[in-house]
Amino acid sequence: MHLVVSVIVSIIVAGILLLVLKVNASNSIVSEVHDWARSLAGAFDGMLSCHNAHVAIAVNWGIAAVLYSFVGGLIARLIGGTRR
């Protein structure tokens, strides 16, 4: 479960970095990562608004990454018991 959550959060964070760094969106790899990130964090789009669209997306997707991490970790603990 931790692996799944880590992959999801990594994809969202990669999408944020590619957007903020203004990497060429016409590149197929960049486009694919951005599409995956948008599909994973899409429910959080428009949650907060800013004057800059890139900043708004970065903040909203950042919130999504934090919530995925928190909720995924909580579920993993519940499923896995109290093992460390």
Secondary structure, 3 states (H helix, E strand, C coil): CHHHHHHHHHHHHHHHHHHHCCCCCCCHHHHHHHHHHHHHHHHHCCCCCCCCHHHHHHHHHHHHHHHHHHHHHHHHHHHHCCCC
